């Protein structure tokens, strides 16, 4: 298992940007993990936002494509989510997840992102 700690959430106006970070602790296998950002809004199911493989291949939900960028710094055991042109519908708790061989190795505690004017 790996411990994941998210940070960077907050309250922003529509059109602004935020960068989320997820730091991994307690595992020597970070570089091999697929790292995933999920989000969950009240009353909705948790949804995949973006993921990045160990080799840097990325995947995005259609709702964030072109606005969000996922990246990783293996030297810092950290994955990032740069969120630009934020919309009210991006409001959610954002969670970091680590996977290997299709199995979850850890979840973060979540960080709240609120987009409102």
C-alpha positions as CSV (number, residue, x, y, z in Angstrom):
1,X,0.0,0.0,0.0
2,X,1.0,3.6,-0.5
3,X,0.0,6.7,1.4
4,X,-1.3,9.5,-0.8
5,X,-1.7,13.1,0.4
6,X,-3.5,15.7,-1.8
7,X,-3.1,19.4,-1.6
8,X,-3.9,22.5,-3.6
9,X,-7.7,22.7,-3.5
10,X,-9.5,25.8,-2.8
11,X,-12.2,28.4,-3.7
12,X,-11.8,30.0,-7.1
13,X,-13.9,32.0,-9.6
14,X,-14.9,30.6,-12.9
15,X,-12.2,30.9,-15.5
16,X,-9.4,30.7,-13.0
17,X,-6.8,28.0,-12.4
18,X,-5.7,25.6,-9.6
19,X,-3.0,23.1,-9.4
20,X,-3.5,20.0,-7.3
21,X,-0.7,17.9,-6.0
22,X,-0.6,14.3,-4.7
23,X,2.5,13.2,-2.8
24,X,3.1,9.5,-2.3
25,X,4.7,8.0,0.8
26,X,5.6,4.6,2.0
27,X,6.3,2.8,-1.3
28,X,9.3,2.2,-3.5
29,X,7.0,1.4,-6.4
30,X,5.7,4.9,-7.2
31,X,7.3,5.0,-10.6
32,X,5.5,1.9,-11.6
33,X,2.1,3.0,-10.6
34,X,-0.7,4.3,-12.8
35,X,-1.7,7.5,-11.0
36,X,-5.3,8.6,-11.3
37,X,-7.3,11.7,-10.3
38,X,-11.0,11.1,-9.5
39,X,-13.6,13.6,-8.4
40,X,-16.9,13.4,-6.7
41,X,-19.7,16.0,-6.4
42,X,-22.5,15.8,-3.9
43,X,-25.1,13.3,-5.1
44,X,-23.0,12.1,-7.9
45,X,-20.8,9.0,-8.4
46,X,-17.1,9.3,-8.3
47,X,-15.7,9.9,-11.8
48,X,-12.3,9.5,-13.4
49,X,-10.8,12.9,-14.3
50,X,-7.4,11.9,-15.7
51,X,-4.7,9.3,-15.4
52,X,-1.1,8.9,-16.2
53,X,0.9,5.7,-16.7
54,X,4.5,5.1,-15.5
55,X,5.6,5.9,-19.0
56,X,3.8,9.2,-19.1
57,X,0.9,8.3,-21.3
58,X,-2.2,10.3,-20.3
59,X,-5.9,10.0,-20.5
60,X,-8.7,12.5,-19.8
61,X,-12.4,12.6,-19.3
62,X,-14.1,14.4,-22.1
63,X,-15.4,17.0,-19.7
64,X,-11.9,18.2,-18.8
65,X,-10.0,17.5,-22.0
66,X,-8.1,20.6,-23.2
67,X,-8.5,22.3,-19.8
68,X,-6.8,19.9,-17.3
69,X,-3.3,18.5,-17.5
70,X,-2.0,15.6,-15.5
71,X,1.7,15.2,-14.9
72,X,4.1,13.4,-12.6
73,X,7.5,13.9,-11.1
74,X,8.9,10.6,-10.2
75,X,11.9,12.1,-8.4
76,X,9.4,13.7,-6.0
77,X,6.9,10.8,-5.9
78,X,4.3,13.4,-6.8
79,X,1.5,13.7,-9.4
80,X,-0.1,16.9,-10.4
81,X,-3.4,18.1,-11.9
82,X,-3.2,21.5,-13.5
83,X,-6.8,22.8,-13.9
84,X,-7.4,25.8,-16.1
85,X,-10.5,27.5,-17.3
86,X,-12.4,26.2,-14.3
87,X,-16.2,25.9,-14.4
88,X,-18.8,25.7,-11.7
89,X,-19.4,22.1,-12.7
90,X,-15.8,21.3,-11.8
91,X,-16.7,21.8,-8.1
92,X,-16.0,18.5,-6.3
93,X,-13.8,16.7,-3.9
94,X,-10.7,15.5,-5.9
95,X,-9.1,12.3,-5.0
96,X,-5.7,10.8,-5.9
97,X,-5.4,7.1,-6.5
98,X,-2.6,4.7,-7.3
99,X,-3.0,1.5,-9.2
100,X,-0.8,-1.3,-10.3
101,X,-1.8,-4.4,-12.2
102,X,-5.3,-3.0,-12.2
103,X,-5.5,-3.0,-8.4
104,X,-5.8,0.0,-6.2
105,X,-2.8,0.5,-4.0
106,X,-3.9,3.6,-2.2
107,X,-6.3,6.5,-2.0
108,X,-5.8,10.0,-0.8
109,X,-8.1,11.8,1.6
110,X,-9.4,14.2,-1.0
111,X,-9.1,17.9,-1.5
112,X,-12.1,20.2,-2.1
113,X,-12.3,22.4,-5.2
114,X,-15.1,25.0,-5.3
115,X,-15.6,27.1,-8.4
116,X,-18.1,29.9,-7.8
117,X,-18.5,33.6,-8.6
